[in-house]
């Protein structure tokens, strides 16, 4: 999943970015409210980690703008202001969850998994479909009792396909999910990952819809 982190402390921002990467996320970061608003207009993200106190405005103002626009993207607020009143204000403004500083990176990752799961309408953490079971927390995939070893990006593609099995995912949408702003993307990268997934899961596991993209196969 691709996450936007809005945090004005560069050291904390880098720590969040690297920590979430270890949990399988692609994380891009900005340090101001203005950059956050621009990023949300121009890029697609699966969730936002949002600091409340920013140098050029309030994170709650960004959150209000997100919700007024009809955007239902999951938002996790992070802030040193952690009184009951602060939490109520954040949740009433449309946040999906609220975490005070200091925090544990594993808990941030777990809360992101929870709010994105709820946003997708899933009650359980794992995803089971077509004889496969995918475990987002541990980044494992099993067929029956047998674990299938996947790279982080192979796992991310399979997760996208299993979360929306009827959706045709374009090459561009998969690239957005897998790569952040600072990463170079080769023109055939997605095709290479799809080829490797088919080698591990079976040729029929992923269907190519010519000229459109990819979706989970029926087999």
C-alpha positions in Angstrom: 0.0 0.0 0.0 1.1 3.6 -0.6 1.0 5.9 2.3 1.3 9.7 2.5 3.0 10.9 5.7 2.5 14.5 6.7 5.1 15.4 9.4 7.1 18.5 9.8 10.0 16.9 11.9 12.4 15.6 9.2 14.0 13.0 11.5 10.6 11.6 12.6 9.4 11.7 8.9 12.4 9.6 7.8 11.9 7.2 10.7 8.3 6.7 9.8 9.1 6.3 6.1 11.7 3.6 6.8 9.7 1.9 9.5 6.6 1.6 7.3 8.8 0.4 4.4 9.9 -2.6 6.6 6.2 -3.4 7.1 5.6 -3.5 3.4 4.3 0.0 2.7 5.4 2.5 0.1 5.6 5.8 2.0 6.0 9.3 0.6 6.4 12.2 2.9 5.8 16.0 3.0 6.5 18.5 5.8 3.8 21.2 5.2 0.1 21.5 4.9 0.4 23.1 1.4 2.5 20.2 0.1 0.1 17.7 1.6 -2.9 19.3 -0.1 -1.0 19.3 -3.5 0.1 15.7 -3.1 -3.5 14.5 -2.3 -4.7 16.3 -5.5 -2.1 14.9 -7.8 -1.3 11.4 -6.5 -3.2 8.3 -5.3 -2.6 7.0 -1.8 -4.2 4.2 0.2 -4.0 6.1 3.6 -2.6 9.2 5.2 -0.6 9.5 8.4 -1.2 13.1 9.4 0.4 15.3 12.0 -2.0 17.8 13.6 0.5 20.6 14.2 2.2 21.8 11.0 4.3 25.0 10.4 1.8 26.5 7.9 -1.5 25.3 9.2 -3.4 22.6 11.1 -3.6 19.0 10.1 -7.3 19.1 11.1 -7.9 21.8 8.4 -6.4 19.4 5.9 -8.6 16.6 7.2 -11.7 18.8 7.0 -10.8 19.6 3.3 -10.3 15.9 2.6 -13.8 15.0 4.0 -15.6 18.0 2.5 -14.3 16.9 -1.0 -15.9 13.5 -0.5 -12.6 11.7 -0.2 -13.0 8.7 2.1 -9.2 7.9 2.3 -8.3 6.4 5.7 -6.5 9.0 7.9 -4.5 8.2 11.0 -3.7 11.3 13.1 -0.4 11.5 14.9 0.2 14.3 17.5 1.8 15.3 20.7 -1.6 16.8 21.7 -3.2 13.7 23.2 -5.8 14.9 25.6 -9.3 13.4 25.5 -10.6 16.7 23.9 -7.9 16.5 21.2 -8.8 13.0 20.3 -12.5 13.9 20.2 -11.8 16.8 17.9 -9.7 14.7 15.6 -12.2 11.9 15.4 -15.1 14.2 14.9 -13.2 16.0 12.1 -13.2 12.7 10.2 -10.1 10.8 11.3 -10.3 7.0 11.3 -7.8 6.7 14.2 -5.7 8.8 16.5 -2.3 8.0 18.0 -0.3 10.2 20.4 3.4 10.8 20.3 5.7 9.1 21.2 4.5 6.0 19.4 5.8 2.6 18.4 6.3 2.0 14.6 4.8 -1.5 14.8 1.7 0.0 16.3 1.5 2.7 13.5 1.7 -0.1 10.9 -1.0 -2.2 12.7 -3.3 0.8 13.0 -2.9 1.5 9.3 -3.7 -2.1 8.5 -6.8 -1.8 10.7 -8.2 1.4 9.1 -7.5 0.3 5.6 -9.2 -3.0 6.3 -12.3 -1.3 7.6 -12.3 1.1 4.7 -12.3 -1.9 2.3 -15.2 -3.5 4.3 -13.3 -6.5 5.6 -13.8 -7.8 9.0 -10.9 -10.2 9.1 -7.2 -9.4 8.7 -6.4 -12.1 6.2 -7.8 -12.3 2.7 -8.8 -15.8 1.4 -9.7 -16.3 -2.3 -9.1 -18.8 -5.1 -7.4 -21.2 -2.7 -4.9 -18.6 -1.6 -4.7 -16.9 1.9 -2.9 -13.6 2.2 -1.7 -12.3 5.6 -1.0 -8.5 5.4 0.6 -8.3 8.9 3.3 -10.9 8.2 3.4 -10.4 4.4 2.8 -14.2 3.9 0.8 -16.0 1.3 -0.3 -19.6 1.7 -2.0 -22.2 -0.5 -3.4 -24.7 2.0 -0.6 -25.4 4.4 2.2 -24.4 2.0 3.7 -20.9 2.2 4.6 -19.3 -1.1 7.6 -17.0 -1.0 7.0 -13.6 -2.6 9.0 -10.4 -2.8 7.6 -7.3 -1.2 6.4 -6.0 -4.5 5.0 -9.3 -5.7 3.1 -9.4 -2.5 1.7 -5.9 -3.0 0.5 -6.7 -6.5 -1.2 -9.9 -5.3 -2.8 -8.0 -2.4 -4.2 -5.4 -4.8 -5.7 -8.1 -7.0 -7.1 -10.1 -4.1 -8.6 -7.0 -2.4 -10.6 -6.2 -5.5 -10.9 -9.4 -7.5 -13.4 -8.0 -10.0 -11.4 -4.9 -10.7 -9.1 -4.6 -13.7 -6.0 -2.9 -12.4 -4.1 -0.8 -14.9 -0.3 -0.9 -15.2 -0.2 2.7 -14.0 -2.4 2.0 -10.9 -0.1 -0.9 -9.9 3.0 1.3 -10.4 1.5 4.0 -8.1 0.9 1.3 -5.5 4.4 0.0 -5.6 6.7 3.0 -6.1 7.2 6.2 -4.3 8.4 9.6 -5.6 12.1 8.9 -5.2 12.0 5.5 -7.0 12.7 4.9 -10.6 10.3 2.7 -12.5 11.4 0.7 -15.5 8.9 0.5 -18.4 8.5 -3.3 -18.0 8.6 -3.5 -14.2 5.0 -4.5 -13.7 5.2 -7.1 -16.5 8.2 -8.7 -14.8 6.5 -8.9 -11.4 3.4 -10.4 -13.0 5.5 -13.0 -14.8 7.2 -14.0 -11.5 3.8 -14.2 -9.8 2.5 -16.5 -12.4 5.6 -18.7 -12.2 4.9 -19.1 -8.4 1.1 -19.2 -8.4 0.2 -20.8 -11.8 -0.3 -19.2 -15.2 -4.0 -18.9 -14.7 -3.7 -17.0 -11.3 -3.5 -13.6 -13.0 -5.5 -12.7 -16.1 -4.3 -10.1 -18.6 -7.1 -8.0 -20.0 -5.5 -6.8 -23.2 -5.0 -3.1 -23.5 -6.5 -2.5 -20.0 -4.6 -4.2 -17.3 -4.7 -7.2 -14.9 -7.1 -8.9 -12.6 -7.2 -12.0 -10.4 -7.8 -15.1 -12.5 -10.6 -17.5 -12.0 -8.3 -20.5 -11.3 
